[in-house]
Amino acid sequence: MENKTFKFKTNINCGGCIKAVTPHLSKTEGIDEWNVDTNNPDKILTVQSNGVSEEKIIETVKKAGYKIAPIHS
């Protein structure tokens, strides 16, 4: 599977939220790296995928207790 970049609108809006979601995203197989732009009003989560599906990322973030919606350009 090729490497892709996914972008999502989230409500991960502070360092504490990022800390809470980190263990979930870090142990998800197929994620190379990820970051949340908390300065963006939409709190954009960018995920560099190495085989992970968009559905899996959504499921992981929801499991961590946050809202997430894919952004399709």
mmCIF file as Biopython writes it, N, C-alpha, C and O atoms, coordinates in Angstrom:
data_model
#
loop_
_atom_site.group_PDB
_atom_site.id
_atom_site.type_symbol
_atom_site.label_atom_id
_atom_site.label_alt_id
_atom_site.label_comp_id
_atom_site.label_asym_id
_atom_site.label_entity_id
_atom_site.label_seq_id
_atom_site.pdbx_PDB_ins_code
_atom_site.Cartn_x
_atom_site.Cartn_y
_atom_site.Cartn_z
_atom_site.occupancy
_atom_site.B_iso_or_equiv
_atom_site.auth_seq_id
_atom_site.auth_asym_id
_atom_site.pdbx_PDB_model_num
ATOM 1   N N  . MET A ? 1  ? 0.851   -1.208 0.000  1.0 0.0 1  A 1 
ATOM 2   C CA . MET A ? 1  ? 0.000   0.000  0.000  1.0 0.0 1  A 1 
ATOM 3   C C  . MET A ? 1  ? 0.879   1.249  0.000  1.0 0.0 1  A 1 
ATOM 4   O O  . MET A ? 1  ? 1.875   1.325  0.719  1.0 0.0 1  A 1 
ATOM 5   N N  . GLU A ? 2  ? 0.498   2.206  -0.805 1.0 0.0 2  A 1 
ATOM 6   C CA . GLU A ? 2  ? 1.369   3.388  -0.893 1.0 0.0 2  A 1 
ATOM 7   C C  . GLU A ? 2  ? 1.185   4.305  0.313  1.0 0.0 2  A 1 
ATOM 8   O O  . GLU A ? 2  ? 0.173   4.255  1.012  1.0 0.0 2  A 1 
ATOM 9   N N  . ASN A ? 3  ? 2.184   5.132  0.529  1.0 0.0 3  A 1 
ATOM 10  C CA . ASN A ? 3  ? 2.116   6.092  1.619  1.0 0.0 3  A 1 
ATOM 11  C C  . ASN A ? 3  ? 1.176   7.212  1.224  1.0 0.0 3  A 1 
ATOM 12  O O  . ASN A ? 3  ? 1.268   7.747  0.119  1.0 0.0 3  A 1 
ATOM 13  N N  . LYS A ? 4  ? 0.285   7.563  2.107  1.0 0.0 4  A 1 
ATOM 14  C CA . LYS A ? 4  ? -0.684  8.620  1.844  1.0 0.0 4  A 1 
ATOM 15  C C  . LYS A ? 4  ? -0.699  9.575  3.014  1.0 0.0 4  A 1 
ATOM 16  O O  . LYS A ? 4  ? -0.261  9.248  4.117  1.0 0.0 4  A 1 
ATOM 17  N N  . THR A ? 5  ? -1.214  10.764 2.753  1.0 0.0 5  A 1 
ATOM 18  C CA . THR A ? 5  ? -1.408  11.722 3.829  1.0 0.0 5  A 1 
ATOM 19  C C  . THR A ? 5  ? -2.902  11.941 3.977  1.0 0.0 5  A 1 
ATOM 20  O O  . THR A ? 5  ? -3.592  12.279 3.016  1.0 0.0 5  A 1 
ATOM 21  N N  . PHE A ? 6  ? -3.391  11.745 5.193  1.0 0.0 6  A 1 
ATOM 22  C CA . PHE A ? 6  ? -4.805  11.987 5.492  1.0 0.0 6  A 1 
ATOM 23  C C  . PHE A ? 6  ? -4.913  13.231 6.348  1.0 0.0 6  A 1 
ATOM 24  O O  . PHE A ? 6  ? -4.053  13.497 7.188  1.0 0.0 6  A 1 
ATOM 25  N N  . LYS A ? 7  ? -5.981  13.995 6.130  1.0 0.0 7  A 1 
ATOM 26  C CA . LYS A ? 7  ? -6.237  15.162 6.974  1.0 0.0 7  A 1 
ATOM 27  C C  . LYS A ? 7  ? -7.641  15.050 7.552  1.0 0.0 7  A 1 
ATOM 28  O O  . LYS A ? 7  ? -8.582  14.631 6.879  1.0 0.0 7  A 1 
ATOM 29  N N  . PHE A ? 8  ? -7.754  15.437 8.820  1.0 0.0 8  A 1 
ATOM 30  C CA . PHE A ? 8  ? -9.032  15.355 9.523  1.0 0.0 8  A 1 
ATOM 31  C C  . PHE A ? 8  ? -9.258  16.610 10.340 1.0 0.0 8  A 1 
ATOM 32  O O  . PHE A ? 8  ? -8.318  17.241 10.824 1.0 0.0 8  A 1 
ATOM 33  N N  . LYS A ? 9  ? -10.524 16.954 10.481 1.0 0.0 9  A 1 
ATOM 34  C CA . LYS A ? 9  ? -10.948 18.031 11.378 1.0 0.0 9  A 1 
ATOM 35  C C  . LYS A ? 9  ? -11.227 17.338 12.710 1.0 0.0 9  A 1 
ATOM 36  O O  . LYS A ? 9  ? -11.924 16.324 12.741 1.0 0.0 9  A 1 
ATOM 37  N N  . THR A ? 10 ? -10.691 17.871 13.810 1.0 0.0 10 A 1 
ATOM 38  C CA . THR A ? 10 ? -10.886 17.209 15.107 1.0 0.0 10 A 1 
ATOM 39  C C  . THR A ? 10 ? -11.246 18.230 16.183 1.0 0.0 10 A 1 
ATOM 40  O O  . THR A ? 10 ? -11.333 19.429 15.920 1.0 0.0 10 A 1 
ATOM 41  N N  . ASN A ? 11 ? -11.453 17.728 17.402 1.0 0.0 11 A 1 
ATOM 42  C CA . ASN A ? 11 ? -11.590 18.633 18.551 1.0 0.0 11 A 1 
ATOM 43  C C  . ASN A ? 11 ? -10.445 18.389 19.529 1.0 0.0 11 A 1 
ATOM 44  O O  . ASN A ? 11 ? -10.594 18.576 20.736 1.0 0.0 11 A 1 
ATOM 45  N N  . ILE A ? 12 ? -9.301  17.969 18.992 1.0 0.0 12 A 1 
ATOM 46  C CA . ILE A ? 12 ? -8.074  17.798 19.792 1.0 0.0 12 A 1 
ATOM 47  C C  . ILE A ? 12 ? -7.442  19.188 19.850 1.0 0.0 12 A 1 
ATOM 48  O O  . ILE A ? 12 ? -6.747  19.595 18.920 1.0 0.0 12 A 1 
ATOM 49  N N  . ASN A ? 13 ? -7.685  19.919 20.945 1.0 0.0 13 A 1 
ATOM 50  C CA . ASN A ? 13 ? -7.346  21.349 20.892 1.0 0.0 13 A 1 
ATOM 51  C C  . ASN A ? 13 ? -6.296  21.837 21.873 1.0 0.0 13 A 1 
ATOM 52  O O  . ASN A ? 13 ? -6.100  23.045 22.004 1.0 0.0 13 A 1 
ATOM 53  N N  . CYS A ? 14 ? -5.606  20.918 22.578 1.0 0.0 14 A 1 
ATOM 54  C CA . CYS A ? 14 ? -4.587  21.403 23.500 1.0 0.0 14 A 1 
ATOM 55  C C  . CYS A ? 14 ? -3.541  20.312 23.716 1.0 0.0 14 A 1 
ATOM 56  O O  . CYS A ? 14 ? -3.707  19.173 23.280 1.0 0.0 14 A 1 
ATOM 57  N N  . GLY A ? 15 ? -2.471  20.683 24.392 1.0 0.0 15 A 1 
ATOM 58  C CA . GLY A ? 15 ? -1.403  19.730 24.687 1.0 0.0 15 A 1 
ATOM 59  C C  . GLY A ? 15 ? -1.889  18.511 25.444 1.0 0.0 15 A 1 
ATOM 60  O O  . GLY A ? 15 ? -1.441  17.393 25.192 1.0 0.0 15 A 1 
ATOM 61  N N  . GLY A ? 16 ? -2.804  18.728 26.369 1.0 0.0 16 A 1 
ATOM 62  C CA . GLY A ? 16 ? -3.358  17.614 27.158 1.0 0.0 16 A 1 
ATOM 63  C C  . GLY A ? 16 ? -4.118  16.636 26.280 1.0 0.0 16 A 1 
ATOM 64  O O  . GLY A ? 16 ? -4.035  15.422 26.467 1.0 0.0 16 A 1 
ATOM 65  N N  . CYS A ? 17 ? -4.860  17.174 25.320 1.0 0.0 17 A 1 
ATOM 66  C CA . CYS A ? 17 ? -5.611  16.322 24.382 1.0 0.0 17 A 1 
ATOM 67  C C  . CYS A ? 17 ? -4.641  15.515 23.522 1.0 0.0 17 A 1 
ATOM 68  O O  . CYS A ? 17 ? -4.843  14.324 23.282 1.0 0.0 17 A 1 
ATOM 69  N N  . ILE A ? 18 ? -3.584  16.187 23.063 1.0 0.0 18 A 1 
ATOM 70  C CA . ILE A ? 18 ? -2.585  15.510 22.236 1.0 0.0 18 A 1 
ATOM 71  C C  . ILE A ? 18 ? -1.941  14.383 23.039 1.0 0.0 18 A 1 
ATOM 72  O O  . ILE A ? 18 ? -1.721  13.286 22.527 1.0 0.0 18 A 1 
ATOM 73  N N  . LYS A ? 19 ? -1.645  14.670 24.299 1.0 0.0 19 A 1 
ATOM 74  C CA . LYS A ? 19 ? -1.050  13.651 25.173 1.0 0.0 19 A 1 
ATOM 75  C C  . LYS A ? 19 ? -2.007  12.465 25.343 1.0 0.0 19 A 1 
ATOM 76  O O  . LYS A ? 19 ? -1.573  11.314 25.390 1.0 0.0 19 A 1 
ATOM 77  N N  . ALA A ? 20 ? -3.291  12.747 25.434 1.0 0.0 20 A 1 
ATOM 78  C CA . ALA A ? 20 ? -4.288  11.686 25.625 1.0 0.0 20 A 1 
ATOM 79  C C  . ALA A ? 20 ? -4.427  10.805 24.383 1.0 0.0 20 A 1 
ATOM 80  O O  . ALA A ? 20 ? -4.650  9.599  24.490 1.0 0.0 20 A 1 
ATOM 81  N N  . VAL A ? 21 ? -4.295  11.415 23.211 1.0 0.0 21 A 1 
ATOM 82  C CA . VAL A ? 21 ? -4.493  10.672 21.964 1.0 0.0 21 A 1 
ATOM 83  C C  . VAL A ? 21 ? -3.189  9.995  21.480 1.0 0.0 21 A 1 
ATOM 84  O O  . VAL A ? 21 ? -3.230  9.063  20.677 1.0 0.0 21 A 1 
ATOM 85  N N  . THR A ? 22 ? -2.047  10.473 21.976 1.0 0.0 22 A 1 
ATOM 86  C CA . THR A ? 22 ? -0.745  9.948  21.535 1.0 0.0 22 A 1 
ATOM 87  C C  . THR A ? 22 ? -0.603  8.427  21.655 1.0 0.0 22 A 1 
ATOM 88  O O  . THR A ? 22 ? -0.223  7.780  20.679 1.0 0.0 22 A 1 
ATOM 89  N N  . PRO A ? 23 ? -0.899  7.831  22.832 1.0 0.0 23 A 1 
ATOM 90  C CA . PRO A ? 23 ? -0.707  6.371  22.921 1.0 0.0 23 A 1 
ATOM 91  C C  . PRO A ? 23 ? -1.574  5.604  21.926 1.0 0.0 23 A 1 
ATOM 92  O O  . PRO A ? 23 ? -1.167  4.557  21.422 1.0 0.0 23 A 1 
ATOM 93  N N  . HIS A ? 24 ? -2.767  6.125  21.644 1.0 0.0 24 A 1 
ATOM 94  C CA . HIS A ? 24 ? -3.670  5.458  20.700 1.0 0.0 24 A 1 
ATOM 95  C C  . HIS A ? 24 ? -3.099  5.489  19.286 1.0 0.0 24 A 1 
ATOM 96  O O  . HIS A ? 24 ? -3.047  4.466  18.602 1.0 0.0 24 A 1 
ATOM 97  N N  . LEU A ? 25 ? -2.670  6.684  18.853 1.0 0.0 25 A 1 
ATOM 98  C CA . LEU A ? 25 ? -2.149  6.817  17.495 1.0 0.0 25 A 1 
ATOM 99  C C  . LEU A ? 25 ? -0.778  6.171  17.347 1.0 0.0 25 A 1 
ATOM 100 O O  . LEU A ? 25 ? -0.454  5.622  16.294 1.0 0.0 25 A 1 
ATOM 101 N N  . SER A ? 26 ? 0.029   6.239  18.407 1.0 0.0 26 A 1 
ATOM 102 C CA . SER A ? 26 ? 1.386   5.702  18.323 1.0 0.0 26 A 1 
ATOM 103 C C  . SER A ? 26 ? 1.406   4.184  18.206 1.0 0.0 26 A 1 
ATOM 104 O O  . SER A ? 26 ? 2.303   3.617  17.583 1.0 0.0 26 A 1 
ATOM 105 N N  . LYS A ? 27 ? 0.408   3.522  18.810 1.0 0.0 27 A 1 
ATOM 106 C CA . LYS A ? 27 ? 0.429   2.056  18.729 1.0 0.0 27 A 1 
ATOM 107 C C  . LYS A ? 27 ? -0.391  1.523  17.543 1.0 0.0 27 A 1 
ATOM 108 O O  . LYS A ? 27 ? -0.519  0.312  17.366 1.0 0.0 27 A 1 
ATOM 109 N N  . THR A ? 28 ? -0.937  2.431  16.743 1.0 0.0 28 A 1 
ATOM 110 C CA . THR A ? 28 ? -1.689  2.004  15.566 1.0 0.0 28 A 1 
ATOM 111 C C  . THR A ? 28 ? -0.707  1.673  14.448 1.0 0.0 28 A 1 
ATOM 112 O O  . THR A ? 28 ? 0.101   2.507  14.040 1.0 0.0 28 A 1 
ATOM 113 N N  . GLU A ? 29 ? -0.797  0.453  13.969 1.0 0.0 29 A 1 
ATOM 114 C CA . GLU A ? 29 ? 0.109   0.017  12.920 1.0 0.0 29 A 1 
ATOM 115 C C  . GLU A ? 29 ? -0.212  0.734  11.613 1.0 0.0 29 A 1 
ATOM 116 O O  . GLU A ? 29 ? -1.378  0.926  11.269 1.0 0.0 29 A 1 
ATOM 117 N N  . GLY A ? 30 ? 0.839   1.129  10.887 1.0 0.0 30 A 1 
ATOM 118 C CA . GLY A ? 30 ? 0.621   1.754  9.591  1.0 0.0 30 A 1 
ATOM 119 C C  . GLY A ? 30 ? 0.642   3.270  9.629  1.0 0.0 30 A 1 
ATOM 120 O O  . GLY A ? 30 ? 0.428   3.919  8.605  1.0 0.0 30 A 1 
ATOM 121 N N  . ILE A ? 31 ? 0.898   3.848  10.809 1.0 0.0 31 A 1 
ATOM 122 C CA . ILE A ? 31 ? 1.029   5.308  10.895 1.0 0.0 31 A 1 
ATOM 123 C C  . ILE A ? 31 ? 2.511   5.637  11.020 1.0 0.0 31 A 1 
ATOM 124 O O  . ILE A ? 31 ? 3.166   5.230  11.979 1.0 0.0 31 A 1 
ATOM 125 N N  . ASP A ? 32 ? 3.033   6.373  10.049 1.0 0.0 32 A 1 
ATOM 126 C CA . ASP A ? 32 ? 4.442   6.778  10.092 1.0 0.0 32 A 1 
ATOM 127 C C  . ASP A ? 32 ? 4.630   7.924  11.067 1.0 0.0 32 A 1 
ATOM 128 O O  . ASP A ? 32 ? 5.458   7.857  11.976 1.0 0.0 32 A 1 
ATOM 129 N N  . GLU A ? 33 ? 3.853   8.976  10.868 1.0 0.0 33 A 1 
ATOM 130 C CA . GLU A ? 33 ? 3.884   10.096 11.810 1.0 0.0 33 A 1 
ATOM 131 C C  . GLU A ? 33 ? 2.581   10.857 11.710 1.0 0.0 33 A 1 
ATOM 132 O O  . GLU A ? 33 ? 1.839   10.730 10.737 1.0 0.0 33 A 1 
ATOM 133 N N  . TRP A ? 34 ? 2.314   11.653 12.739 1.0 0.0 34 A 1 
ATOM 134 C CA . TRP A ? 34 ? 1.072   12.421 12.771 1.0 0.0 34 A 1 
ATOM 135 C C  . TRP A ? 34 ? 1.295   13.678 13.582 1.0 0.0 34 A 1 
ATOM 136 O O  . TRP A ? 34 ? 2.192   13.734 14.423 1.0 0.0 34 A 1 
ATOM 137 N N  . ASN A ? 35 ? 0.481   14.682 13.330 1.0 0.0 35 A 1 
ATOM 138 C CA . ASN A ? 35 ? 0.515   15.880 14.172 1.0 0.0 35 A 1 
ATOM 139 C C  . ASN A ? 35 ? -0.815  16.600 14.092 1.0 0.0 35 A 1 
ATOM 140 O O  . ASN A ? 35 ? -1.579  16.435 13.141 1.0 0.0 35 A 1 
ATOM 141 N N  . VAL A ? 36 ? -1.073  17.395 15.100 1.0 0.0 36 A 1 
ATOM 142 C CA . VAL A ? 36 ? -2.305  18.174 15.163 1.0 0.0 36 A 1 
ATOM 143 C C  . VAL A ? 36 ? -1.928  19.644 15.165 1.0 0.0 36 A 1 
ATOM 144 O O  . VAL A ? 36 ? -1.107  20.082 15.971 1.0 0.0 36 A 1 
ATOM 145 N N  . ASP A ? 37 ? -2.525  20.395 14.268 1.0 0.0 37 A 1 
ATOM 146 C CA . ASP A ? 37 ? -2.303  21.840 14.222 1.0 0.0 37 A 1 
ATOM 147 C C  . ASP A ? 37 ? -3.338  22.506 15.126 1.0 0.0 37 A 1 
ATOM 148 O O  . ASP A ? 37 ? -4.435  22.850 14.685 1.0 0.0 37 A 1 
ATOM 149 N N  . THR A ? 38 ? -2.971  22.684 16.406 1.0 0.0 38 A 1 
ATOM 150 C CA . THR A ? 38 ? -3.925  23.255 17.365 1.0 0.0 38 A 1 
ATOM 151 C C  . THR A ? 38 ? -4.134  24.750 17.133 1.0 0.0 38 A 1 
ATOM 152 O O  . THR A ? 38 ? -5.055  25.336 17.702 1.0 0.0 38 A 1 
ATOM 153 N N  . ASN A ? 39 ? -3.290  25.381 16.303 1.0 0.0 39 A 1 
ATOM 154 C CA . ASN A ? 39 ? -3.491  26.803 15.984 1.0 0.0 39 A 1 
ATOM 155 C C  . ASN A ? 39 ? -4.562  26.998 14.918 1.0 0.0 39 A 1 
ATOM 156 O O  . ASN A ? 39 ? -5.112  28.089 14.769 1.0 0.0 39 A 1 
ATOM 157 N N  . ASN A ? 40 ? -4.848  25.941 14.186 1.0 0.0 40 A 1 
ATOM 158 C CA . ASN A ? 40 ? -5.889  26.003 13.166 1.0 0.0 40 A 1 
ATOM 159 C C  . ASN A ? 40 ? -7.243  25.887 13.859 1.0 0.0 40 A 1 
ATOM 160 O O  . ASN A ? 40 ? -7.411  25.027 14.724 1.0 0.0 40 A 1 
ATOM 161 N N  . PRO A ? 41 ? -8.215  26.731 13.502 1.0 0.0 41 A 1 
ATOM 162 C CA . PRO A ? 41 ? -9.543  26.648 14.163 1.0 0.0 41 A 1 
ATOM 163 C C  . PRO A ? 41 ? -10.191 25.265 14.012 1.0 0.0 41 A 1 
ATOM 164 O O  . PRO A ? 41 ? -11.001 24.866 14.848 1.0 0.0 41 A 1 
ATOM 165 N N  . ASP A ? 42 ? -9.839  24.544 12.957 1.0 0.0 42 A 1 
ATOM 166 C CA . ASP A ? 42 ? -10.405 23.205 12.747 1.0 0.0 42 A 1 
ATOM 167 C C  . ASP A ? 42 ? -9.585  22.093 13.386 1.0 0.0 42 A 1 
ATOM 168 O O  . ASP A ? 42 ? -9.921  20.916 13.255 1.0 0.0 42 A 1 
ATOM 169 N N  . LYS A ? 43 ? -8.483  22.472 14.094 1.0 0.0 43 A 1 
ATOM 170 C CA . LYS A ? 43 ? -7.637  21.486 14.793 1.0 0.0 43 A 1 
ATOM 171 C C  . LYS A ? 43 ? -7.291  20.320 13.862 1.0 0.0 43 A 1 
ATOM 172 O O  . LYS A ? 43 ? -7.662  19.174 14.115 1.0 0.0 43 A 1 
ATOM 173 N N  . ILE A ? 44 ? -6.584  20.630 12.798 1.0 0.0 44 A 1 
ATOM 174 C CA . ILE A ? 44 ? -6.314  19.657 11.747 1.0 0.0 44 A 1 
ATOM 175 C C  . ILE A ? 44 ? -5.303  18.588 12.181 1.0 0.0 44 A 1 
ATOM 176 O O  . ILE A ? 44 ? -4.171  18.888 12.561 1.0 0.0 44 A 1 
ATOM 177 N N  . LEU A ? 45 ? -5.748  17.350 12.110 1.0 0.0 45 A 1 
ATOM 178 C CA . LEU A ? 45 ? -4.875  16.204 12.354 1.0 0.0 45 A 1 
ATOM 179 C C  . LEU A ? 45 ? -4.371  15.735 10.994 1.0 0.0 45 A 1 
ATOM 180 O O  . LEU A ? 45 ? -5.161  15.421 10.104 1.0 0.0 45 A 1 
ATOM 181 N N  . THR A ? 46 ? -3.055  15.691 10.840 1.0 0.0 46 A 1 
ATOM 182 C CA . THR A ? 46 ? -2.442  15.189 9.612  1.0 0.0 46 A 1 
ATOM 183 C C  . THR A ? 46 ? -1.743  13.886 9.944  1.0 0.0 46 A 1 
ATOM 184 O O  . THR A ? 46 ? -0.935  13.820 10.870 1.0 0.0 46 A 1 
ATOM 185 N N  . VAL A ? 47 ? -2.059  12.855 9.184  1.0 0.0 47 A 1 
ATOM 186 C CA . VAL A ? 47 ? -1.464  11.540 9.418  1.0 0.0 47 A 1 
ATOM 187 C C  . VAL A ? 47 ? -0.725  11.096 8.162  1.0 0.0 47 A 1 
ATOM 188 O O  . VAL A ? 47 ? -1.295  11.045 7.072  1.0 0.0 47 A 1 
ATOM 189 N N  . GLN A ? 48 ? 0.563   10.772 8.336  1.0 0.0 48 A 1 
ATOM 190 C CA . GLN A ? 48 ? 1.342   10.162 7.250  1.0 0.0 48 A 1 
ATOM 191 C C  . GLN A ? 48 ? 1.111   8.663  7.361  1.0 0.0 48 A 1 
ATOM 192 O O  . GLN A ? 48 ? 1.560   8.015  8.307  1.0 0.0 48 A 1 
ATOM 193 N N  . SER A ? 49 ? 0.403   8.130  6.380  1.0 0.0 49 A 1 
ATOM 194 C CA . SER A ? 49 ? 0.040   6.723  6.430  1.0 0.0 49 A 1 
ATOM 195 C C  . SER A ? 49 ? 1.097   5.854  5.765  1.0 0.0 49 A 1 
ATOM 196 O O  . SER A ? 49 ? 1.682   6.205  4.741  1.0 0.0 49 A 1 
ATOM 197 N N  . ASN A ? 50 ? 1.310   4.722  6.385  1.0 0.0 50 A 1 
ATOM 198 C CA . ASN A ? 50 ? 2.171   3.715  5.792  1.0 0.0 50 A 1 
ATOM 199 C C  . ASN A ? 50 ? 1.359   2.423  5.772  1.0 0.0 50 A 1 
ATOM 200 O O  . ASN A ? 50 ? 1.804   1.378  6.246  1.0 0.0 50 A 1 
ATOM 201 N N  . GLY A ? 51 ? 0.159   2.525  5.209  1.0 0.0 51 A 1 
ATOM 202 C CA . GLY A ? 51 ? -0.704  1.347  5.104  1.0 0.0 51 A 1 
ATOM 203 C C  . GLY A ? 51 ? -1.964  1.410  5.952  1.0 0.0 51 A 1 
ATOM 204 O O  . GLY A ? 51 ? -2.847  0.567  5.795  1.0 0.0 51 A 1 
ATOM 205 N N  . VAL A ? 52 ? -2.072  2.393  6.853  1.0 0.0 52 A 1 
ATOM 206 C CA . VAL A ? 52 ? -3.271  2.482  7.690  1.0 0.0 52 A 1 
ATOM 207 C C  . VAL A ? 52 ? -4.413  3.064  6.862  1.0 0.0 52 A 1 
ATOM 208 O O  . VAL A ? 52 ? -4.184  3.899  5.987  1.0 0.0 52 A 1 
ATOM 209 N N  . SER A ? 53 ? -5.643  2.627  7.135  1.0 0.0 53 A 1 
ATOM 210 C CA . SER A ? 53 ? -6.795  3.149  6.403  1.0 0.0 53 A 1 
ATOM 211 C C  . SER A ? 53 ? -7.382  4.361  7.123  1.0 0.0 53 A 1 
ATOM 212 O O  . SER A ? 53 ? -7.204  4.544  8.327  1.0 0.0 53 A 1 
ATOM 213 N N  . GLU A ? 54 ? -8.079  5.173  6.351  1.0 0.0 54 A 1 
ATOM 214 C CA . GLU A ? 54 ? -8.759  6.340  6.919  1.0 0.0 54 A 1 
ATOM 215 C C  . GLU A ? 54 ? -9.732  5.903  8.017  1.0 0.0 54 A 1 
ATOM 216 O O  . GLU A ? 54 ? -9.835  6.552  9.058  1.0 0.0 54 A 1 
ATOM 217 N N  . GLU A ? 55 ? -10.439 4.805  7.776  1.0 0.0 55 A 1 
ATOM 218 C CA . GLU A ? 55 ? -11.418 4.284  8.750  1.0 0.0 55 A 1 
ATOM 219 C C  . GLU A ? 55 ? -10.743 3.941  10.068 1.0 0.0 55 A 1 
ATOM 220 O O  . GLU A ? 55 ? -11.273 4.220  11.143 1.0 0.0 55 A 1 
ATOM 221 N N  . LYS A ? 56 ? -9.567  3.334  9.971  1.0 0.0 56 A 1 
ATOM 222 C CA . LYS A ? 56 ? -8.833  2.915  11.175 1.0 0.0 56 A 1 
ATOM 223 C C  . LYS A ? 56 ? -8.405  4.135  11.998 1.0 0.0 56 A 1 
ATOM 224 O O  . LYS A ? 56 ? -8.464  4.113  13.228 1.0 0.0 56 A 1 
ATOM 225 N N  . ILE A ? 57 ? -7.976  5.191  11.314 1.0 0.0 57 A 1 
ATOM 226 C CA . ILE A ? 57 ? -7.574  6.416  12.013 1.0 0.0 57 A 1 
ATOM 227 C C  . ILE A ? 57 ? -8.784  7.009  12.733 1.0 0.0 57 A 1 
ATOM 228 O O  . ILE A ? 57 ? -8.687  7.398  13.897 1.0 0.0 57 A 1 
ATOM 229 N N  . ILE A ? 58 ? -9.915  7.078  12.045 1.0 0.0 58 A 1 
ATOM 230 C CA . ILE A ? 58 ? -11.142 7.622  12.636 1.0 0.0 58 A 1 
ATOM 231 C C  . ILE A ? 58 ? -11.546 6.812  13.868 1.0 0.0 58 A 1 
ATOM 232 O O  . ILE A ? 58 ? -11.860 7.368  14.921 1.0 0.0 58 A 1 
ATOM 233 N N  . GLU A ? 59 ? -11.531 5.499  13.715 1.0 0.0 59 A 1 
ATOM 234 C CA . GLU A ? 59 ? -11.890 4.595  14.815 1.0 0.0 59 A 1 
ATOM 235 C C  . GLU A ? 59 ? -10.955 4.812  16.020 1.0 0.0 59 A 1 
ATOM 236 O O  . GLU A ? 59 ? -11.406 4.843  17.165 1.0 0.0 59 A 1 
ATOM 237 N N  . THR A ? 60 ? -9.660  4.961  15.748 1.0 0.0 60 A 1 
ATOM 238 C CA . THR A ? 60 ? -8.665  5.143  16.811 1.0 0.0 60 A 1 
ATOM 239 C C  . THR A ? 60 ? -8.901  6.443  17.573 1.0 0.0 60 A 1 
ATOM 240 O O  . THR A ? 60 ? -8.876  6.455  18.803 1.0 0.0 60 A 1 
ATOM 241 N N  . VAL A ? 61 ? -9.129  7.530  16.850 1.0 0.0 61 A 1 
ATOM 242 C CA . VAL A ? 61 ? -9.331  8.837  17.500 1.0 0.0 61 A 1 
ATOM 243 C C  . VAL A ? 61 ? -10.649 8.844  18.284 1.0 0.0 61 A 1 
ATOM 244 O O  . VAL A ? 61 ? -10.719 9.412  19.374 1.0 0.0 61 A 1 
ATOM 245 N N  . LYS A ? 62 ? -11.681 8.220  17.736 1.0 0.0 62 A 1 
ATOM 246 C CA . LYS A ? 62 ? -12.966 8.135  18.455 1.0 0.0 62 A 1 
ATOM 247 C C  . LYS A ? 62 ? -12.815 7.316  19.734 1.0 0.0 62 A 1 
ATOM 248 O O  . LYS A ? 62 ? -13.393 7.650  20.769 1.0 0.0 62 A 1 
ATOM 249 N N  . LYS A ? 63 ? -12.027 6.234  19.650 1.0 0.0 63 A 1 
ATOM 250 C CA . LYS A ? 63 ? -11.777 5.387  20.815 1.0 0.0 63 A 1 
ATOM 251 C C  . LYS A ? 63 ? -11.076 6.187  21.912 1.0 0.0 63 A 1 
ATOM 252 O O  . LYS A ? 63 ? -11.290 5.950  23.101 1.0 0.0 63 A 1 
ATOM 253 N N  . ALA A ? 64 ? -10.234 7.140  21.495 1.0 0.0 64 A 1 
ATOM 254 C CA . ALA A ? 64 ? -9.531  7.985  22.454 1.0 0.0 64 A 1 
ATOM 255 C C  . ALA A ? 64 ? -10.462 9.044  23.046 1.0 0.0 64 A 1 
ATOM 256 O O  . ALA A ? 64 ? -10.093 9.739  23.992 1.0 0.0 64 A 1 
ATOM 257 N N  . GLY A ? 65 ? -11.670 9.167  22.489 1.0 0.0 65 A 1 
ATOM 258 C CA . GLY A ? 65 ? -12.672 10.077 23.042 1.0 0.0 65 A 1 
ATOM 259 C C  . GLY A ? 65 ? -12.789 11.418 22.344 1.0 0.0 65 A 1 
ATOM 260 O O  . GLY A ? 65 ? -13.315 12.373 22.916 1.0 0.0 65 A 1 
ATOM 261 N N  . TYR A ? 66 ? -12.302 11.500 21.106 1.0 0.0 66 A 1 
ATOM 262 C CA . TYR A ? 66 ? -12.359 12.777 20.374 1.0 0.0 66 A 1 
ATOM 263 C C  . TYR A ? 66 ? -13.201 12.671 19.120 1.0 0.0 66 A 1 
ATOM 264 O O  . TYR A ? 66 ? -13.426 11.593 18.570 1.0 0.0 66 A 1 
ATOM 265 N N  . LYS A ? 67 ? -13.658 13.839 18.692 1.0 0.0 67 A 1 
ATOM 266 C CA . LYS A ? 67 ? -14.431 13.916 17.441 1.0 0.0 67 A 1 
ATOM 267 C C  . LYS A ? 67 ? -13.441 14.031 16.294 1.0 0.0 67 A 1 
ATOM 268 O O  . LYS A ? 67 ? -12.380 14.643 16.421 1.0 0.0 67 A 1 
ATOM 269 N N  . ILE A ? 68 ? -13.813 13.427 15.168 1.0 0.0 68 A 1 
ATOM 270 C CA . ILE A ? 68 ? -12.939 13.464 13.998 1.0 0.0 68 A 1 
ATOM 271 C C  . ILE A ? 68 ? -13.778 13.362 12.739 1.0 0.0 68 A 1 
ATOM 272 O O  . ILE A ? 68 ? -14.727 12.581 12.679 1.0 0.0 68 A 1 
ATOM 273 N N  . ALA A ? 69 ? -13.427 14.153 11.732 1.0 0.0 69 A 1 
ATOM 274 C CA . ALA A ? 69 ? -14.121 14.102 10.441 1.0 0.0 69 A 1 
ATOM 275 C C  . ALA A ? 69 ? -13.082 14.243 9.337  1.0 0.0 69 A 1 
ATOM 276 O O  . ALA A ? 69 ? -12.233 15.133 9.382  1.0 0.0 69 A 1 
ATOM 277 N N  . PRO A ? 70 ? -13.154 13.354 8.342  1.0 0.0 70 A 1 
ATOM 278 C CA . PRO A ? 70 ? -12.177 13.424 7.266  1.0 0.0 70 A 1 
ATOM 279 C C  . PRO A ? 70 ? -12.357 14.683 6.426  1.0 0.0 70 A 1 
ATOM 280 O O  . PRO A ? 70 ? -13.473 15.170 6.243  1.0 0.0 70 A 1 
ATOM 281 N N  . ILE A ? 71 ? -11.244 15.199 5.921  1.0 0.0 71 A 1 
ATOM 282 C CA . ILE A ? 71 ? -11.272 16.326 5.003  1.0 0.0 71 A 1 
ATOM 283 C C  . ILE A ? 71 ? -10.822 15.797 3.651  1.0 0.0 71 A 1 
ATOM 284 O O  . ILE A ? 71 ? -9.704  15.303 3.507  1.0 0.0 71 A 1 
ATOM 285 N N  . HIS A ? 72 ? -11.685 15.904 2.681  1.0 0.0 72 A 1 
ATOM 286 C CA . HIS A ? 72 ? -11.316 15.459 1.331  1.0 0.0 72 A 1 
ATOM 287 C C  . HIS A ? 72 ? -11.182 16.692 0.457  1.0 0.0 72 A 1 
ATOM 288 O O  . HIS A ? 72 ? -12.124 17.472 0.309  1.0 0.0 72 A 1 
ATOM 289 N N  . SER A ? 73 ? -9.998  16.859 -0.121 1.0 0.0 73 A 1 
ATOM 290 C CA . SER A ? 73 ? -9.799  18.055 -0.943 1.0 0.0 73 A 1 
ATOM 291 C C  . SER A ? 73 ? -10.308 17.830 -2.352 1.0 0.0 73 A 1 
ATOM 292 O O  . SER A ? 73 ? -10.225 18.728 -3.190 1.0 0.0 73 A 1 
#
